[in-house]
Amino acid sequence: MFLSNYNYFQFVFRTSTAQNMAENSALIYIPTGQFIINILASIVITISVIATIFSGWTYIKDGKEIFKD
């Protein structure tokens, strides 16, 4: 997300023109390059969070006999 100037999953509220942005305050204008970077960064962060959760679950599940002692 350091490469993107926009928040996590901000591309959902993207509009294609600055005029549409002025008409609807919920929308933002993101240039095409930043749009692609925001999509990729959001997907990569989501995948890494899911992998972290599964890794933590496996660590706790396989290591619970250590805590029994």
C-alpha positions in Angstrom: 0.0 0.0 0.0 3.1 2.3 0.1 2.9 2.6 -3.7 -0.8 3.7 -3.6 -1.9 7.2 -2.6 -5.4 5.9 -1.8 -6.8 3.8 1.0 -7.3 0.0 1.0 -10.0 -1.0 -1.5 -10.6 2.7 -2.5 -10.9 1.6 -6.1 -14.4 0.5 -5.5 -15.5 4.2 -5.3 -13.6 5.2 -8.4 -15.2 7.4 -11.1 -13.8 7.9 -14.6 -14.0 11.7 -14.7 -13.5 14.5 -12.2 -16.9 15.9 -13.3 -18.7 12.7 -11.9 -16.7 13.1 -8.7 -18.1 16.7 -8.3 -21.7 15.4 -8.8 -21.4 12.6 -6.3 -19.4 13.1 -3.1 -19.0 9.4 -2.4 -17.0 8.9 -5.6 -13.3 9.7 -6.1 -11.2 10.2 -9.2 -8.2 7.9 -9.4 -5.9 8.0 -12.4 -5.6 4.7 -14.3 -2.1 3.9 -13.0 -3.0 4.5 -9.4 -6.2 2.5 -10.0 -4.3 -0.6 -11.0 -1.8 -0.2 -8.2 -4.6 0.1 -5.7 -6.3 -3.0 -7.0 -3.1 -5.1 -6.9 -2.0 -3.8 -3.5 -5.5 -4.5 -2.0 -5.5 -8.0 -3.4 -2.0 -8.8 -2.1 -2.8 -7.5 1.4 -6.0 -9.5 1.5 -4.2 -12.7 0.5 -1.4 -12.1 3.0 -4.0 -11.5 5.8 -5.7 -14.7 5.0 -2.4 -16.6 4.8 -1.5 -15.2 8.2 -4.7 -16.3 9.8 -4.3 -19.8 8.4 -0.7 -19.9 9.5 -1.5 -18.8 13.0 -4.3 -21.3 13.3 -2.0 -24.1 12.2 0.7 -23.0 14.6 -1.7 -22.9 17.5 -3.4 -26.2 16.5 -0.1 -28.1 16.1 1.6 -26.6 19.1 -1.1 -27.0 21.7 0.7 -30.0 23.3 3.6 -27.7 24.2 1.2 -25.6 26.3 -0.1 -28.7 28.2 3.2 -29.1 30.1 
